[in-house]
Amino acid sequence: MTIRILGAAATTVLVSLVLASAPAFAKTAKDCRKEWQADKAAMQAAHKTEKAYVAECSPPKATAAKTAPAKEDKGGY
């Protein structure tokens, strides 16, 4: 029974580490373009443009609105 508990705890820790490091494995637009070029014939046969594939493959970029600090409410009128 102790082995099962330790195994479950180890599995939980490993899964947590993998999920926490997921953004580190995100593909860049450059990586996505290389993939599209490598499989260009199949992509074109599927009617998928390079631009559409790159947008779908790479993570969205942060916008200024998301990264700007929120203004504090000073309580005034």
One Martini backbone bead per residue (centre of mass of N, CA, C, O) as a GRO file, in nm:
protein
   77
    1MET     BB    1   0.056   0.064  -0.019
    2THR     BB    2   0.301   0.255  -0.009
    3ILE     BB    3   0.375   0.228  -0.307
    4ARG     BB    4   0.119   0.357  -0.421
    5ILE     BB    5   0.149   0.633  -0.289
    6LEU     BB    6   0.429   0.699  -0.405
    7GLY     BB    7   0.346   0.667  -0.701
    8ALA     BB    8   0.126   0.885  -0.702
    9ALA     BB    9   0.308   1.118  -0.611
   10ALA     BB   10   0.514   1.101  -0.843
   11THR     BB   11   0.312   1.142  -1.071
   12THR     BB   12   0.210   1.419  -0.982
   13VAL     BB   13   0.480   1.565  -1.001
   14LEU     BB   14   0.541   1.509  -1.300
   15VAL     BB   15   0.287   1.637  -1.418
   16SER     BB   16   0.335   1.919  -1.300
   17LEU     BB   17   0.604   1.973  -1.446
   18VAL     BB   18   0.499   1.947  -1.734
   19LEU     BB   19   0.277   2.169  -1.716
   20ALA     BB   20   0.468   2.406  -1.624
   21SER     BB   21   0.664   2.366  -1.898
   22ALA     BB   22   0.493   2.409  -2.160
   23PRO     BB   23   0.576   2.702  -2.264
   24ALA     BB   24   0.873   2.612  -2.335
   25PHE     BB   25   0.751   2.428  -2.593
   26ALA     BB   26   0.676   2.641  -2.769
   27LYS     BB   27   0.628   2.745  -3.078
   28THR     BB   28   0.749   2.912  -3.328
   29ALA     BB   29   0.704   3.061  -3.624
   30LYS     BB   30   0.959   2.940  -3.748
   31ASP     BB   31   0.891   2.643  -3.692
   32CYS     BB   32   0.623   2.640  -3.850
   33ARG     BB   33   0.738   2.712  -4.126
   34LYS     BB   34   0.919   2.463  -4.152
   35GLU     BB   35   0.691   2.256  -4.140
   36TRP     BB   36   0.536   2.356  -4.384
   37GLN     BB   37   0.767   2.322  -4.590
   38ALA     BB   38   0.807   2.011  -4.540
   39ASP     BB   39   0.461   1.986  -4.593
   40LYS     BB   40   0.343   2.141  -4.844
   41ALA     BB   41   0.173   1.943  -5.015
   42ALA     BB   42  -0.031   1.862  -4.791
   43MET     BB   43  -0.125   2.147  -4.721
   44GLN     BB   44  -0.232   2.221  -5.003
   45ALA     BB   45  -0.432   1.981  -5.022
   46ALA     BB   46  -0.580   2.107  -4.752
   47HIS     BB   47  -0.605   2.422  -4.792
   48LYS     BB   48  -0.338   2.539  -4.642
   49THR     BB   49  -0.188   2.802  -4.539
   50GLU     BB   50   0.087   2.930  -4.400
   51LYS     BB   51  -0.047   3.149  -4.230
   52ALA     BB   52  -0.259   2.963  -4.097
   53TYR     BB   53  -0.063   2.759  -3.972
   54VAL     BB   54   0.101   2.955  -3.797
   55ALA     BB   55  -0.139   3.063  -3.631
   56GLU     BB   56  -0.213   2.773  -3.519
   57CYS     BB   57   0.073   2.679  -3.406
   58SER     BB   58   0.134   2.936  -3.272
   59PRO     BB   59   0.135   3.142  -3.028
   60PRO     BB   60   0.005   3.406  -2.908
   61LYS     BB   61   0.057   3.731  -2.879
   62ALA     BB   62   0.111   3.979  -2.680
   63THR     BB   63  -0.048   4.253  -2.579
   64ALA     BB   64  -0.056   4.564  -2.451
   65ALA     BB   65  -0.316   4.523  -2.281
   66LYS     BB   66  -0.206   4.273  -2.117
   67THR     BB   67   0.075   4.420  -2.010
   68ALA     BB   68  -0.063   4.643  -1.883
   69PRO     BB   69  -0.113   4.818  -1.619
   70ALA     BB   70  -0.331   4.881  -1.389
   71LYS     BB   71  -0.531   5.115  -1.275
   72GLU     BB   72  -0.577   5.297  -1.002
   73ASP     BB   73  -0.807   5.354  -0.751
   74LYS     BB   74  -0.834   5.662  -0.561
   75GLY     BB   75  -1.148   5.745  -0.482
   76GLY     BB   76  -1.237   5.951  -0.672
   77TYR     BB   77  -1.437   6.178  -0.885
   0.00000   0.00000   0.00000
